[in-house]
C-alpha cells in the first residue's frame, strides 16, 4: 500500500523513506482508527459511557498521534488529519468524563 518514489531502480530516495515512515501510521489512522474514534464520539455524544476497551483504544490512538506530531508538517496535507485527531481527543475525553460523572 505504501508508494515510494525511487531515485534509481531498487533504491529508495531518503525523503521517500521518511515519507514511508510517516505514511504508515497516518494511513492506519485515516482508514482504521479515525472511523472508530468518530464512532466513539457519537457514543459519548449520545450520553453513553466508554468501556475499558474503548478507553484503551483511545489512549493508543492519541499516543500514536502525539508520537508522530513532529513529522506531520511533511507533507503538509497530513496536518489537517493530525489536527482532527487532536481535537477528537479533547472532545471525546471531555464528554466521556461528563457522562461518567452525570
N, CA, C and O of each residue as an XYZ file, in Angstrom:
408
protein
N       0.811     -1.199      0.000
C       0.000      0.000      0.000
C       0.857      1.267      0.000
O       0.396      2.333     -0.410
N       2.095      1.147      0.457
C       2.979      2.306      0.516
C       3.612      2.526     -0.859
O       4.131      1.592     -1.470
N       3.563      3.744     -1.326
C       4.159      4.089     -2.618
C       5.431      4.893     -2.376
O       5.374      6.018     -1.881
N       6.549      4.329     -2.718
C       7.818      5.022     -2.589
C       8.219      5.601     -3.927
O       8.009      4.976     -4.967
N       8.796      6.794     -3.908
C       9.416      7.340     -5.106
C      10.842      6.830     -5.120
O      11.517      6.851     -4.091
N      11.305      6.379     -6.258
C      12.646      5.807     -6.339
C      13.558      6.721     -7.153
O      13.158      7.256     -8.187
N      14.790      6.892     -6.671
C      15.751      7.689     -7.421
C      16.469      6.837     -8.475
O      16.930      7.366     -9.486
N      16.564      5.547     -8.250
C      17.090      4.580     -9.211
C      16.354      3.271     -8.959
O      15.860      3.049     -7.853
N      16.271      2.420     -9.937
C      15.595      1.134     -9.710
C      16.173      0.420     -8.489
O      17.383      0.224     -8.377
N      15.282      0.038     -7.583
C      15.706     -0.686     -6.392
C      16.219      0.167     -5.260
O      16.526     -0.364     -4.193
N      16.326      1.465     -5.447
C      16.827      2.362     -4.405
C      15.761      3.366     -4.028
O      15.165      4.005     -4.896
N      15.517      3.508     -2.733
C      14.528      4.463     -2.244
C      15.243      5.754     -1.872
O      16.223      5.730     -1.128
N      14.767      6.860     -2.377
C      15.347      8.159     -2.021
C      15.106      8.430     -0.549
O      14.086      8.003     -0.008
N      16.013      9.125      0.109
C      15.907      9.334      1.552
C      14.627     10.063      1.936
O      14.004      9.703      2.935
N      14.216     11.071      1.183
C      12.981     11.764      1.533
C      11.788     10.833      1.367
O      10.815     10.936      2.115
N      11.849      9.932      0.403
C      10.777      8.963      0.218
C      10.730      7.985      1.382
O       9.652      7.581      1.817
N      11.891      7.609      1.880
C      11.927      6.707      3.032
C      11.277      7.381      4.231
O      10.524      6.746      4.969
N      11.566      8.661      4.428
C      10.936      9.399      5.525
C       9.432      9.482      5.317
O       8.661      9.333      6.264
N       9.014      9.720      4.073
C       7.575      9.754      3.769
C       6.930      8.417      4.088
O       5.817      8.369      4.611
N       7.630      7.328      3.774
C       7.100      5.999      4.058
C       6.947      5.738      5.540
O       5.986      5.099      5.967
N       7.888      6.229      6.324
C       7.830      6.044      7.775
C       6.612      6.735      8.357
O       5.958      6.174      9.236
N       6.293      7.911      7.906
C       5.139      8.634      8.423
C       3.856      8.160      7.751
O       2.784      8.223      8.353
N       3.950      7.692      6.521
C       2.760      7.280      5.770
C       2.009      6.151      6.465
O       0.780      6.171      6.523
N       2.725      5.178      6.984
C       2.083      4.012      7.589
C       1.172      4.400      8.754
O      -0.004      4.036      8.735
N       1.665      5.132      9.779
C       0.752      5.488     10.868
C      -0.344      6.463     10.442
O      -1.453      6.411     10.974
N      -0.052      7.345      9.496
C      -1.076      8.276      9.016
C      -2.172      7.494      8.315
O      -3.356      7.720      8.565
N      -1.790      6.586      7.448
C      -2.774      5.782      6.708
C      -3.592      4.912      7.656
O      -4.806      4.789      7.497
N      -2.924      4.303      8.650
C      -3.630      3.479      9.634
C      -4.643      4.325     10.396
O      -5.769      3.890     10.633
N      -4.242      5.531     10.778
C      -5.166      6.404     11.487
C      -6.358      6.750     10.607
O      -7.509      6.675     11.038
N      -6.067      7.127      9.383
C      -7.112      7.584      8.469
C      -8.116      6.487      8.128
O      -9.317      6.747      8.058
N      -7.635      5.267      7.916
C      -8.518      4.198      7.441
C      -9.119      3.337      8.536
O     -10.194      2.766      8.348
N      -8.451      3.230      9.676
C      -8.935      2.329     10.734
C      -9.327      3.061     12.010
O     -10.414      2.861     12.551
N      -8.440      3.892     12.468
C      -8.637      4.483     13.789
C      -9.587      5.663     13.787
O     -10.400      5.795     14.703
N      -9.509      6.522     12.789
C     -10.405      7.670     12.729
C     -11.874      7.236     12.679
O     -12.686      7.791     13.420
N     -12.246      6.263     11.834
C     -13.655      5.846     11.832
C     -14.123      5.343     13.201
O     -15.241      5.646     13.618
N     -13.284      4.582     13.899
C     -13.683      4.089     15.227
C     -13.734      5.235     16.235
O     -14.632      5.281     17.076
N     -12.781      6.157     16.157
C     -12.804      7.308     17.065
C     -14.063      8.142     16.843
O     -14.669      8.621     17.801
N     -14.452      8.314     15.597
C     -15.685      9.056     15.309
C     -16.912      8.316     15.841
O     -17.858      8.945     16.315
N     -16.900      6.990     15.765
C     -17.998      6.200     16.330
C     -18.052      6.367     17.848
O     -19.135      6.441     18.428
N     -16.892      6.426     18.486
C     -16.858      6.635     19.931
C     -17.323      8.043     20.279
O     -17.948      8.254     21.319
N     -17.022      9.001     19.419
C     -17.512     10.354     19.648
C     -19.043     10.372     19.614
O     -19.674     11.018     20.451
N     -19.632      9.674     18.662
C     -21.096      9.579     18.604
C     -21.642      8.900     19.863
O     -22.689      9.283     20.384
N     -20.927      7.901     20.334
C     -21.349      7.176     21.539
C     -21.415      8.120     22.733
O     -22.412      8.147     23.454
N     -20.351      8.894     22.939
C     -20.347      9.793     24.097
C     -21.301     10.963     23.888
O     -21.880     11.473     24.848
N     -21.465     11.390     22.638
C     -22.439     12.450     22.359
C     -23.862     11.978     22.650
O     -24.747     12.788     22.927
N     -24.074     10.673     22.587
C     -25.371     10.089     22.927
C     -25.496      9.777     24.405
O     -26.371      9.012     24.809
N     -24.630     10.362     25.213
C     -24.627     10.211     26.679
C     -24.314      8.798     27.144
O     -24.668      8.421     28.262
N     -23.660      8.019     26.307
C     -23.252      6.666     26.706
C     -21.837      6.712     27.254
O     -21.043      7.587     26.908
N     -21.543      5.761     28.106
C     -20.210      5.674     28.707
C     -19.285      4.833     27.847
O     -19.724      3.932     27.132
N     -17.999      5.140     27.925
C     -16.996      4.330     27.250
C     -16.575      3.186     28.161
O     -16.425      3.370     29.369
N     -16.386      2.009     27.583
C     -15.913      0.879     28.378
C     -14.385      0.865     28.384
O     -13.749      1.714     27.759
N     -13.804     -0.094     29.087
C     -12.344     -0.154     29.209
C     -11.656     -0.348     27.860
O     -10.590      0.221     27.626
N     -12.253     -1.145     26.969
C     -11.662     -1.341     25.644
C     -11.680     -0.050     24.823
O     -10.723      0.259     24.113
N     -12.774      0.692     24.929
C     -12.861      1.984     24.250
C     -11.768      2.924     24.751
O     -11.091      3.580     23.959
N     -11.607      2.982     26.044
C     -10.609      3.876     26.641
C      -9.192      3.463     26.233
O      -8.361      4.319     25.927
N      -8.915      2.159     26.229
C      -7.592      1.680     25.823
C      -7.326      2.015     24.356
O      -6.220      2.414     23.993
N      -8.340      1.850     23.525
C      -8.211      2.198     22.105
C      -7.875      3.676     21.951
O      -6.943      4.029     21.228
N      -8.617      4.530     22.619
C      -8.375      5.971     22.514
C      -6.993      6.351     23.019
O      -6.318      7.193     22.427
N      -6.580      5.736     24.101
C      -5.251      6.025     24.640
C      -4.168      5.669     23.622
O      -3.208      6.419     23.443
N      -4.323      4.537     22.966
C      -3.354      4.103     21.960
C      -3.362      5.042     20.747
O      -2.302      5.431     20.257
N      -4.529      5.397     20.276
C      -4.648      6.278     19.114
C      -4.007      7.632     19.384
O      -3.235      8.134     18.568
N      -4.325      8.213     20.517
C      -3.828      9.549     20.788
C      -2.361      9.547     21.199
O      -1.672     10.554     21.043
N      -1.886      8.433     21.716
C      -0.456      8.282     21.970
C       0.302      8.257     20.638
O       1.344      8.897     20.495
N      -0.232      7.516     19.675
C       0.365      7.495     18.332
C       0.355      8.890     17.713
O       1.338      9.315     17.106
N      -0.755      9.593     17.869
C      -0.871     10.937     17.294
C       0.184     11.867     17.878
O       0.797     12.646     17.148
N       0.399     11.791     19.183
C       1.425     12.637     19.804
C       2.826     12.257     19.313
O       3.681     13.122     19.122
N       3.050     10.959     19.111
C       4.360     10.490     18.678
C       4.698     10.983     17.269
O       5.853     11.308     16.992
N       3.720     11.041     16.391
C       4.002     11.437     15.017
C       3.847     12.935     14.779
O       4.133     13.419     13.684
N       3.398     13.669     15.789
C       3.141     15.100     15.594
C       4.323     15.884     15.017
O       4.093     16.777     14.202
N       5.574     15.602     15.393
C       6.671     16.375     14.800
C       6.848     16.131     13.300
O       7.481     16.933     12.614
N       6.298     15.035     12.790
C       6.503     14.677     11.387
C       5.364     15.100     10.475
O       5.488     14.969      9.257
N       4.265     15.600     11.011
C       3.097     15.843     10.168
C       3.187     17.099      9.307
O       2.319     17.324      8.463
N       4.189     17.897      9.497
C       4.357     19.066      8.634
C       4.912     18.689      7.264
O       4.907     19.503      6.341
N       5.389     17.459      7.135
C       5.931     16.966      5.866
C       5.159     15.736      5.474
O       5.254     14.766      6.226
N       4.443     15.650      4.449
C       3.926     16.727      3.630
C       2.767     17.444      4.313
O       2.101     16.860      5.168
N       2.521     18.680      3.955
C       1.532     19.500      4.667
C       0.095     18.989      4.581
O      -0.727     19.366      5.415
N      -0.233     18.151      3.610
C      -1.612     17.669      3.512
C      -1.996     16.742      4.664
O      -3.179     16.453      4.841
N      -1.031     16.271      5.449
C      -1.342     15.410      6.585
C      -1.662     16.192      7.850
O      -2.213     15.634      8.799
N      -1.326     17.469      7.873
C      -1.548     18.273      9.073
C      -3.023     18.341      9.485
O      -3.309     18.213     10.676
N      -3.977     18.537      8.559
C      -5.391     18.568      8.970
C      -5.858     17.263      9.628
O      -6.684     17.284     10.540
N      -5.324     16.132      9.159
C      -5.690     14.854      9.759
C      -5.181     14.773     11.201
O      -5.895     14.305     12.088
N      -3.963     15.225     11.427
C      -3.416     15.254     12.782
C      -4.230     16.194     13.671
O      -4.539     15.860     14.815
N      -4.571     17.355     13.149
C      -5.358     18.306     13.937
C      -6.721     17.730     14.285
O      -7.241     17.992     15.370
N      -7.312     16.946     13.379
C      -8.589     16.279     13.653
C      -8.418     15.294     14.808
O      -9.277     15.209     15.686
N      -7.326     14.560     14.807
C      -7.062     13.599     15.882
C      -6.931     14.308     17.222
O      -7.473     13.852     18.229
N      -6.218     15.410     17.229
C      -6.015     16.149     18.477
C      -7.336     16.707     19.007
O      -7.589     16.663     20.211
N      -8.173     17.228     18.120
C      -9.448     17.772     18.590
C     -10.391     16.668     19.045
O     -11.156     16.855     19.990
N     -10.342     15.515     18.377
C     -11.177     14.388     18.810
C     -10.787     13.938     20.214
O     -11.647     13.605     21.029
N      -9.496     13.931     20.488
C      -9.016     13.543     21.814
C      -9.682     14.396     22.880
O     -10.237     13.874     23.847
N      -9.625     15.695     22.704
C     -10.225     16.605     23.680
C     -11.740     16.422     23.773
O     -12.293     16.315     24.867
N     -12.395     16.388     22.632
C     -13.858     16.301     22.609
C     -14.369     15.006     23.225
O     -15.278     15.027     24.055
N     -13.791     13.885     22.823
C     -14.263     12.586     23.314
C     -13.997     12.435     24.805
O     -14.877     12.015     25.557
N     -12.797     12.772     25.228
C     -12.453     12.572     26.637
C     -13.243     13.512     27.544
O     -13.648     13.113     28.636
N     -13.466     14.738     27.115
C     -14.267     15.668     27.909
C     -15.686     15.143     28.067
O     -16.229     15.127     29.172
N     -16.276     14.720     26.972
C     -17.649     14.210     27.007
C     -17.718     12.904     27.790
O     -18.690     12.676     28.510
N     -16.725     12.054     27.669
C     -16.708     10.790     28.414
C     -16.669     11.050     29.925
O     -17.340     10.358     30.691
N     -15.890     12.036     30.347
C     -15.843     12.384     31.776
C     -17.200     12.917     32.246
O     -17.658     12.588     33.340
N     -17.831     13.733     31.418
C     -19.158     14.263     31.767
C     -20.170     13.117     31.902
O     -20.965     13.097     32.842
N     -20.139     12.174     30.971
C     -21.075     11.046     31.015
C     -20.839     10.167     32.240
O     -21.784      9.656     32.840
N     -19.572      9.997     32.602
C     -19.252      9.171     33.759
C     -19.721      9.839     35.044
O     -20.207      9.168     35.955
N     -19.577     11.153     35.118
C     -19.969     11.903     36.321
C     -21.489     12.067     36.422
O     -22.054     12.137     37.514
N     -22.130     12.127     35.257
C     -23.516     12.503     35.274
C     -24.499     11.430     35.188
O     -25.702     11.692     35.197
